[in-house]
Amino acid sequence: MGTKRKDCDNSVRRLEGGLTTLALAQKDTEALSIVLETKNKEIGEKQVDVTEIIRDITEKSKVAAVQQKAAAEKKEALDKQAIVIAKEDAIATKALEEAIPALTAAKEALNDIDQKSLTEIKALASPPAVIEAVCGIAYFLYPKTGSDASWSNIKIGLLGDMRLLNNLKEYEVSKTKADGASRAKKKYNQLVKDLGVGEGEELQKLITSKSFATGGMFKWANSTLKCYDIYKNVEPLKKKAEKMKQEKE
């Protein structure tokens, strides 16, 4: 009987020990559950961060790809533009080179004019039609003159300028007014028509035969008009090339 009681007590102690162990295990499990929940939350937050990072990288990669494509297209366009600029520059340069002989001729023509000859022409009350027409052409090209090329205005605005020869030598074709050039050309064409000769050397000789100084002035005016025509065509090319260069930079 004592042995059985002892065995029963041992069994009770083992049961109580087991229950205690289970209770401790449950507490440990609960504690671990709390830690696990915290860790899972942290992992979840980190997953969100990683997802955002991946999304950000993806978006930036797309932007970079678009920018690279745009840069490549711009480079291709600029390369093509560089070819056009070189072509426009070449055309403008060639045209300006063609203007050099005309500019040289215009300045050399002034060697045939002296102040005495100009004074004699100015003294004419009613000059020959050729002399008046040639002076009229020069009058329209000359700076600070008007649209009325009457003989009285020519004598005051052109022949009356004591610096006429110097101003003609220093004349800048680029500053020629379009309306003045247009009037000068119109008067030039009328003169050619009235004289009934072709343009060129024959026309020059005929005018020079009327007055040596007038011949020199006509040669200056004729050469200046040729320069102006070249300049008028070259200037847009130069501006276009310059604008393209600025856009390229």
C-alpha positions as CSV (number, residue, x, y, z in Angstrom):
1,M,0.0,0.0,0.0
2,G,2.9,2.3,0.8
3,T,4.6,1.5,-2.4
4,K,1.5,2.4,-4.5
5,R,1.1,5.7,-2.6
6,K,4.7,6.5,-3.3
7,D,4.2,5.7,-7.0
8,C,1.1,7.9,-7.1
9,D,3.0,10.8,-5.5
10,N,5.7,10.4,-8.1
11,S,3.2,10.5,-10.9
12,V,1.6,13.6,-9.4
13,R,5.0,15.3,-9.2
14,R,5.8,14.4,-12.8
15,L,2.4,15.7,-13.9
16,E,2.9,18.9,-12.1
17,G,6.4,19.2,-13.6
18,G,5.0,18.6,-17.0
19,L,2.3,21.2,-16.5
20,T,4.9,23.7,-15.3
21,T,7.1,22.9,-18.3
22,L,4.1,23.4,-20.6
23,A,3.2,26.7,-18.9
24,L,6.8,28.0,-19.4
25,A,6.8,26.7,-23.0
26,Q,3.5,28.6,-23.6
27,K,5.0,31.8,-22.2
28,D,8.1,31.4,-24.3
29,T,5.9,30.7,-27.3
30,E,3.8,33.8,-26.7
31,A,7.0,35.9,-26.2
32,L,8.4,34.4,-29.4
33,S,5.1,35.2,-31.2
34,I,5.4,38.8,-30.2
35,V,9.0,38.9,-31.4
36,L,8.0,37.2,-34.6
37,E,5.1,39.6,-35.1
38,T,7.5,42.5,-34.7
39,K,10.0,41.0,-37.0
40,N,7.3,40.3,-39.6
41,K,6.2,43.9,-39.3
42,E,9.7,45.1,-39.8
43,I,10.2,42.8,-42.8
44,G,6.9,44.0,-44.2
45,E,8.0,47.6,-43.9
46,K,11.4,46.8,-45.5
47,Q,9.6,45.0,-48.3
48,V,7.6,48.2,-48.9
49,D,10.8,50.2,-48.9
50,V,12.4,47.8,-51.3
51,T,9.3,48.0,-53.6
52,E,9.5,51.8,-53.6
53,I,13.2,51.7,-54.3
54,I,12.6,49.3,-57.2
55,R,9.8,51.4,-58.5
56,D,11.9,54.6,-58.2
57,I,14.8,52.9,-60.1
58,T,12.4,51.7,-62.8
59,E,11.0,55.2,-63.3
60,K,14.4,56.8,-63.4
61,S,15.6,54.1,-65.8
62,K,12.7,55.0,-68.1
63,V,13.5,58.7,-67.9
64,A,17.2,58.0,-68.6
65,A,16.3,55.9,-71.6
66,V,14.1,58.7,-72.9
67,Q,16.8,61.3,-72.3
68,Q,19.4,59.1,-74.0
69,K,17.2,58.7,-77.0
70,A,16.5,62.5,-77.1
71,A,20.3,63.2,-76.8
72,A,21.0,60.8,-79.7
73,E,18.3,62.4,-81.9
74,K,19.6,65.9,-81.0
75,K,23.2,64.8,-81.9
76,E,22.0,63.4,-85.2
77,A,20.1,66.7,-85.9
78,L,23.1,68.8,-85.0
79,D,25.4,66.8,-87.2
80,K,23.1,67.3,-90.1
81,Q,22.8,71.0,-89.2
82,A,26.6,71.3,-89.1
83,I,26.7,70.1,-92.7
84,V,24.1,72.7,-93.7
85,I,26.0,75.5,-91.8
86,A,29.2,74.6,-93.7
87,K,27.3,74.7,-97.0
88,E,25.7,78.1,-96.2
89,D,29.0,79.5,-95.1
90,A,30.7,78.3,-98.3
91,I,28.0,79.9,-100.5
92,A,28.2,83.2,-98.6
93,T,32.0,83.2,-98.7
94,K,32.0,82.5,-102.5
95,A,29.5,85.3,-103.1
96,L,31.5,87.8,-101.1
97,E,34.6,86.8,-103.0
98,E,32.7,87.6,-106.2
99,A,31.9,91.0,-104.8
100,I,35.6,91.9,-104.3
101,P,36.2,92.9,-108.0
102,A,33.1,95.1,-107.9
103,L,34.2,96.8,-104.7
104,T,37.7,97.3,-106.1
105,A,36.3,98.8,-109.3
106,A,34.0,101.2,-107.3
107,K,37.0,102.6,-105.4
108,E,39.3,102.8,-108.5
109,A,36.6,104.7,-110.4
110,L,36.9,107.5,-107.9
111,N,40.4,108.1,-109.1
112,D,38.8,109.6,-112.3
113,I,37.1,112.3,-110.2
114,D,38.6,115.4,-108.6
115,Q,37.0,118.3,-106.7
116,K,37.5,120.7,-109.6
117,S,35.5,118.5,-111.9
118,L,32.7,118.2,-109.4
119,T,32.6,122.0,-108.9
120,E,32.3,122.4,-112.7
121,I,29.4,120.0,-112.8
122,K,27.7,121.7,-109.9
123,A,28.0,125.0,-111.6
124,L,25.9,123.8,-114.5
125,A,22.4,125.4,-114.4
126,S,20.9,122.9,-116.8
127,P,23.2,119.9,-117.3
128,P,23.0,117.4,-120.1
129,A,20.5,114.6,-119.4
130,V,23.3,112.0,-119.1
131,I,25.1,113.9,-116.4
132,E,22.0,114.7,-114.5
133,A,20.9,111.0,-114.7
134,V,24.3,109.7,-113.5
135,C,24.4,112.2,-110.6
136,G,20.8,111.1,-109.8
137,I,21.8,107.5,-109.5
138,A,24.7,108.4,-107.2
139,Y,22.3,110.7,-105.3
140,F,20.0,107.9,-104.4
141,L,22.8,105.7,-103.2
142,Y,24.4,108.5,-101.2
143,P,23.6,108.6,-97.4
144,K,21.2,111.2,-96.0
145,T,19.6,112.1,-99.3
146,G,15.9,112.1,-100.2
147,S,13.7,110.6,-102.8
148,D,13.5,113.7,-105.0
149,A,16.5,113.7,-107.3
150,S,15.9,117.1,-108.8
151,W,19.0,119.0,-110.0
152,S,18.7,121.5,-107.2
153,N,18.6,118.7,-104.6
154,I,21.5,116.9,-106.3
155,K,23.7,120.0,-106.2
156,I,23.0,120.5,-102.5
157,G,22.8,116.9,-101.2
158,L,25.5,115.4,-103.3
159,L,27.8,117.7,-105.3
160,G,27.6,120.3,-102.5
161,D,29.2,118.0,-100.0
162,M,32.9,118.9,-99.6
163,R,33.6,115.4,-98.3
164,L,31.9,113.7,-101.3
165,L,35.0,111.9,-102.6
166,N,36.1,110.8,-99.2
167,N,32.6,109.6,-98.3
168,L,32.4,107.7,-101.6
169,K,35.7,106.0,-100.9
170,E,34.6,105.0,-97.4
171,Y,31.1,104.0,-98.6
172,E,29.7,100.9,-96.9
173,V,27.5,98.9,-99.1
174,S,25.9,97.1,-96.1
175,K,24.4,100.5,-95.1
176,T,22.7,101.1,-98.4
177,K,19.0,101.7,-98.0
178,A,16.8,99.4,-99.9
179,D,14.5,102.2,-101.2
180,G,17.5,104.2,-102.3
181,A,19.0,101.2,-104.1
182,S,15.6,100.6,-105.8
183,R,15.4,104.2,-107.0
184,A,19.0,104.1,-108.2
185,K,18.3,100.9,-110.2
186,K,15.2,102.4,-111.7
187,K,17.1,105.5,-112.8
188,Y,20.0,103.3,-114.1
189,N,17.6,101.2,-116.2
190,Q,15.9,104.3,-117.6
191,L,19.3,105.8,-118.5
192,V,20.3,102.6,-120.4
193,K,17.0,102.7,-122.2
194,D,17.3,106.4,-123.2
195,L,20.9,105.9,-124.5
196,G,19.9,102.9,-126.5
197,V,23.1,100.9,-125.8
198,G,23.8,97.7,-124.0
199,E,25.2,97.6,-120.6
200,G,28.9,97.1,-120.1
201,E,32.0,98.8,-121.7
202,E,30.0,100.5,-124.5
203,L,27.7,102.2,-122.0
204,Q,30.7,103.3,-119.9
205,K,32.6,104.8,-122.8
206,L,29.5,106.7,-124.0
207,I,29.0,108.3,-120.5
208,T,32.7,109.0,-120.1
209,S,32.7,110.8,-123.4
210,K,30.1,113.3,-122.1
211,S,32.2,114.0,-118.9
212,F,35.3,112.3,-117.6
213,A,34.2,112.9,-114.0
214,T,30.6,111.7,-114.7
215,G,32.1,108.6,-116.2
216,G,34.0,107.9,-113.0
217,M,30.9,108.6,-110.9
218,F,28.8,106.2,-113.1
219,K,31.4,103.5,-112.7
220,W,31.3,103.9,-109.0
221,A,27.5,103.8,-108.9
222,N,27.3,100.8,-111.3
223,S,29.9,98.9,-109.2
224,T,28.2,99.8,-106.0
225,L,24.8,98.6,-107.3
226,K,26.4,95.2,-108.2
227,C,27.9,95.0,-104.8
228,Y,24.6,95.8,-103.2
229,D,22.9,93.0,-105.2
230,I,25.5,90.5,-104.0
231,Y,25.3,91.8,-100.4
232,K,21.5,91.6,-100.5
233,N,21.7,87.9,-101.4
234,V,24.6,87.1,-99.1
235,E,23.3,88.8,-95.9
236,P,20.3,86.4,-95.4
237,L,22.7,83.4,-95.9
238,K,25.1,84.9,-93.3
239,K,22.3,85.5,-90.8
240,K,20.9,82.0,-91.4
241,A,24.3,80.4,-90.8
242,E,24.9,82.5,-87.7
243,K,21.5,81.6,-86.3
244,M,22.2,77.9,-86.9
245,K,25.5,78.2,-85.2
246,Q,24.0,79.8,-82.1
247,E,21.3,77.1,-82.0
248,K,23.9,74.4,-82.4
249,E,25.8,75.8,-79.4
